[in-house]
Amino acid sequence: MTTLSVHPLRAPEDPAPRSDSVDPAAPSPQAAPVANQRRIFLRGLVLDAQIGVYEHEMGRTQRVNVDVDVYLTNPTGPIDDELANVLDYDFIRHEAHALIEDRHIKLQETLAEALAEACLAQPGVTAVRVATSKLDIYDDCHSVGYETVRVK
């Protein structure tokens, strides 16, 4: 007899979500639409980070997934198809890489909060959601992580 484990937000007859069946461009379920705002996002950025508090996590890297939603005010002028008139999402990717470069971070919370702060410091940003997850911690689950939602 097979025992079915029940996820608190999923009916027992529903199959578990598969990571390869998730549309990375789909809005995150945590990111509620906000009237009169825009959102840029970064999904599935996998970093090799020196992260962790346990002895076996020291002196090596681990795969960490980063997902970010950045909410922006509406533009005050025309966008005119010019990068200079919008928040360049390359900034988010660059900042995530810079935060882990040449340093060991003990907690995912530290990484996520630092990335959220960097995003909130950008002009026009009104809110941010940052989720991090370690991908290779347990054999019986896809990931373990932390999420923060911050509003200016």
Secondary structure by P-SEA (a helix, b strand, c coil): cbbbbbccccccccccccccccccccccccccccccbbbbbccccccccccccccccccbbbbbbbbbbbbbccccccccccccccccaaaaaaaaaaaacccccccaaaaaaaaaaaaaaccccccbbbbbbbccccccccccbbbbbbcc
